[in-house]
Amino acid sequence: MTHIRVKDSIRRLHEDYVKRGEEDGKLIRLDRNENAFGHSKNVERALRHTSGALSSYPELYADSLLHKLADIHRISEQNIVAGNGSFELITAISQSYLNPEDEVIIPTPTFDWYKTASLLAHGHIIEVPVENHRISPDKILQAVTAKTKIIWLCNPNNPTGTVLSESELHRFLEKLSPEILLVLDEAYIDFIRETEPVNSIHIVRTHPNVILLRTFSKVYGLASLRIGYAIGNAAVIEGIRNFKTPVSVNYLAIKAAVASLDDEAFRRSVVRQTAKQLDYLYKEFNQLGLSYIRSNTNFLTVCVGRDSDYVVNELKKRKILVRGGKDFGYPEWLRITVGKEEENQLVVTYLKGILS
Ligand SMILES: Cc1ncc(COP(=O)(O)O)c(C=O)c1O
């Protein structure tokens, strides 16, 4: 028994996350956009020999990873900060850059941690609904005021799977004040199929008010190790580093991330297999007469034409977890992570039964 109570605002904000984390490990989890195809064999090799390193603190700033990333992206290490996944970096950006009552523009629906992190930093949230499932750069610009401090853009967007092209981003930035921070969360960038690849590194080089977020949780399949990074102007990145928890990126995560970057064949194979499975789902959903949003991610958002809670529960009885759209304002939709071939076949078979 204790009289010490956590602040109400913190308790409420976290309830939803706790609820979602409670599920049984034996279920097929197609609700968290994890990588169904595992991770690179390089990672296992790299983690086999820890040679006493676990009793030491890891590199202060994940230096060996920064070194490798700087080389790959042809930028300076000062332009990169590694974090304990994008979750940590999103929180750090909000805490480093938001003053109380600063306005934050968030398209909706999108990844919900932007809102939580901004609220924790006492930002004032302005939500801008997507149009025809796509983030509308014009609508966002219309929402900008003298108080706007951060715009969060998830590109490709979770949960709609849509993407803004590089030229759309350039046009948007031409009209955006350089005093407003634009955070481009590119968790799913490797899976873009509906536009040309987006060269966002070029965007960062030419726009000091842009931050990119990348994670090793998706295409590299390292979600459990918690590692991601942000790229931006050196002074902006320094601001994030100042808030971030010291040494929040552990030794195994750094090793695994570096090893993943050395295995381009694995990355490509994940992209290829994901595309193949998406095509399978498109074909089956077409036959079932279900509409869906063409995806640039490793998940597919599909309209089941009835209460999504019902369908989620029916699938759960059959040991498959998917994300119901009610949480994000799409009450008749499901967001289904692309699984292995046999998992996707099961989803299709069960949906046929449930929806008939
Ligand atoms: C758009 C987006 N950003 C960030 C994350 C979380 O990334 P990380 O695992 O690096 O914290 C997710 C997780 O699903 C996501 O969908």
The ligand as an ORCA input file, in Angstrom:
! r2SCAN-3c Opt
* xyz 0 1
  C       5.328      5.052    -37.792
  C       6.026      4.403    -36.659
  N       7.027      5.042    -36.064
  C       7.685      4.480    -35.042
  C       7.337      3.233    -34.568
  C       8.080      2.677    -33.400
  O       9.391      2.463    -33.765
  P      10.465      1.869    -32.739
  O      10.218      0.411    -32.645
  O      11.764      2.215    -33.376
  O      10.268      2.569    -31.433
  C       6.292      2.531    -35.147
  C       5.917      1.210    -34.632
  O       5.017      0.567    -35.075
  C       5.617      3.133    -36.236
  O       4.598      2.541    -36.837
*
